[in-house]
Amino acid sequence: MGSDVVLLDLSQVTLIADYFIIATGESERQIDALVESVVEQGKEVGLKPLSIQGTAASGWTLIDYGSIVVHLFSPAQRRRYQLEEFWSNGRTVVRIA
């Protein structure tokens, strides 16, 4: 499991997506494992990603399910992009530290 997992409700803020799920992986290997886990768990409930962008080596992988977008970051890239602050007018539904 990733660390510092956040679910943001952006449905009243943007048309890009209704929800962002943001999590941190502590290593490239963990980010790759998180991507695999998210995709597999999505398949179990009938979801297929529209696209997967980025790589663990880049520190940011995005899994696009349309209304839900999953962002998996390295610690450095998460600090750099600060998506929670950028989308701060969205509502934090859940935060698991």
VENKA-V600952 format. One record per residue. RES is the residue in one small letter. SS is DSSP state (~ for helix, > for strand, _ for the rest). Layout:
res ss
RES SS
RES SS
This chain:
res ss
m _
g _
s >
d >
v >
v >
l >
l >
d >
l _
s _
q _
v _
t _
l _
i _
a _
d _
y >
f >
i >
i >
a >
t >
g _
e _
s _
e ~
r ~
q ~
i ~
d ~
a ~
l ~
v ~
e ~
s ~
v ~
v ~
e ~
q ~
g ~
k ~
e ~
v _
g _
l _
k _
p _
l _
s >
i >
q >
g >
t >
a _
a _
s _
g _
w >
t >
l >
i >
d >
y _
g _
s _
i >
v >
v >
h >
l >
f >
s _
p ~
a ~
q ~
r ~
r ~
r ~
y ~
q _
l ~
e ~
e ~
f ~
w _
s _
n _
g _
r >
t >
v >
v >
r >
i >
a _
